[in-house]
Amino acid sequence: MKKILTVLLVLLLLYIALPFLFKTGNFVLNGALVLAAAAFLAFWFSLVFRKEQDRNAD
């Protein structure tokens, strides 16, 4: 449950922050930017945590 709430909070923060960075003004484009950024962050964090788990397993 904690992970789900964290993911929702990150998505909300991205949805608030990204339009200010890119100033698109387009609802669909803002949503696409948020999903792309969230997918990138999820991929990056999965790589980071996988490396930590591999290091802890040794």
C-alpha positions as CSV (number, residue, x, y, z in Angstrom):
1,M,0.0,0.0,0.0
2,K,2.9,2.3,0.8
3,K,4.4,1.8,-2.6
4,I,1.1,2.6,-4.4
5,L,0.7,5.8,-2.4
6,T,4.3,6.8,-3.2
7,V,3.7,6.2,-6.9
8,L,0.5,8.3,-6.9
9,L,2.3,11.1,-5.1
10,V,5.2,11.1,-7.6
11,L,2.7,11.1,-10.5
12,L,0.8,14.0,-9.0
13,L,4.0,16.0,-8.4
14,L,5.1,15.3,-12.0
15,Y,1.7,16.4,-13.3
16,I,2.1,19.6,-11.4
17,A,5.7,20.3,-12.2
18,L,6.2,19.3,-15.8
19,P,3.7,21.8,-17.4
20,F,5.5,24.6,-15.6
21,L,8.8,23.4,-17.0
22,F,7.7,22.9,-20.6
23,K,4.7,25.4,-20.7
24,T,2.8,23.3,-23.2
25,G,-0.8,24.2,-22.1
26,N,-2.1,21.1,-23.8
27,F,-3.9,18.6,-21.5
28,V,-3.1,15.5,-23.6
29,L,0.6,16.5,-24.1
30,N,1.0,17.2,-20.3
31,G,-0.4,13.7,-19.6
32,A,2.0,12.1,-22.1
33,L,4.9,14.0,-20.6
34,V,4.0,12.8,-17.1
35,L,3.6,9.2,-18.2
36,A,6.9,9.3,-20.1
37,A,8.7,10.8,-17.1
38,A,7.1,8.3,-14.7
39,A,8.1,5.4,-17.0
40,F,11.7,6.7,-17.1
41,L,11.9,7.1,-13.4
42,A,10.4,3.7,-12.8
43,F,13.0,2.1,-15.1
44,W,15.9,4.0,-13.6
45,F,14.9,3.2,-10.0
46,S,14.4,-0.5,-10.9
47,L,18.0,-0.5,-12.2
48,V,19.3,1.2,-9.1
49,F,17.5,-1.0,-6.6
50,R,18.5,-4.2,-8.6
51,K,22.1,-3.2,-8.3
52,E,21.7,-2.6,-4.5
53,Q,20.0,-6.0,-4.1
54,D,22.8,-7.7,-6.1
55,R,25.4,-6.0,-3.9
56,N,23.6,-7.1,-0.7
57,A,23.3,-10.7,-1.9
58,D,27.1,-10.9,-2.1
